[in-house]
Amino acid sequence: MLMVDRIILAMLNKQREEAHKTEWKISLRCKVLQVLGAILIALGLFIDWSPPQEANLPDTASFFVIVGVLIMATGFLLALRRE
């Protein structure tokens, strides 16, 4: 019986460690997405980009801001889903 208890405890510890690793990976992914979004927004707002060569293309600054907001929102939603 003692051997079975040790095996069960070992399995529970392994599951806890795997859950902790998964939580850490998700947390890191959220932070990376938020930082990447903030960098793109900063690039769009603070750097003076040349105008687009073709009239139908969007402005580079607005493109970076829009993509940055989308990436940052993805990071926030992923963080909210985790909790």
C-alpha positions in Angstrom: 0.0 0.0 0.0 2.9 2.4 0.8 4.3 1.9 -2.6 1.0 2.7 -4.3 0.8 5.9 -2.2 4.3 7.0 -3.3 3.4 6.3 -7.0 0.2 8.4 -6.7 2.1 11.2 -5.0 4.8 11.2 -7.7 2.1 11.4 -10.4 0.4 14.3 -8.6 3.7 16.2 -8.3 4.4 15.6 -11.9 0.9 17.0 -12.9 1.4 20.0 -10.7 4.8 20.7 -12.3 3.3 20.4 -15.8 0.5 22.7 -14.8 2.9 25.3 -13.4 5.0 25.1 -16.6 1.9 25.6 -18.7 0.8 28.6 -16.7 4.3 30.1 -16.9 4.4 29.7 -20.7 1.0 31.3 -21.1 2.0 34.2 -18.8 5.2 34.7 -20.8 3.2 34.6 -24.1 0.8 37.3 -22.8 3.6 39.5 -21.8 5.5 39.1 -25.1 2.4 40.0 -27.1 1.7 43.1 -25.0 5.3 44.3 -25.3 5.3 43.6 -29.0 2.1 45.5 -29.4 3.4 48.5 -27.4 6.6 48.5 -29.5 4.6 48.6 -32.8 2.3 51.4 -31.5 5.4 53.4 -30.4 7.0 52.9 -33.9 3.8 54.1 -35.5 3.4 57.1 -33.3 6.9 58.4 -32.8 8.8 57.7 -36.1 8.3 59.9 -39.1 7.7 57.5 -42.0 7.8 58.4 -45.7 4.5 58.5 -47.4 3.3 55.4 -49.3 4.5 54.9 -52.9 1.0 53.9 -54.1 -2.2 55.7 -53.3 -4.2 52.6 -52.3 -1.7 51.5 -49.6 -2.3 52.6 -46.0 0.1 54.9 -44.2 2.9 53.0 -42.4 2.3 54.8 -39.1 -1.4 54.0 -39.0 -0.7 50.4 -40.1 1.8 49.9 -37.2 -0.7 51.4 -34.7 -3.6 49.2 -35.9 -1.5 46.1 -35.9 0.0 47.0 -32.5 -3.4 47.5 -31.0 -4.6 44.2 -32.3 -1.6 42.3 -31.0 -1.8 44.0 -27.6 -5.6 43.2 -27.4 -4.7 39.6 -28.2 -2.3 39.6 -25.3 -4.9 41.1 -22.9 -7.6 38.6 -24.0 -5.2 35.7 -23.6 -4.3 36.9 -20.1 -8.0 37.3 -19.2 -8.8 33.8 -20.5 -6.0 32.4 -18.4 -7.7 33.6 -15.2 
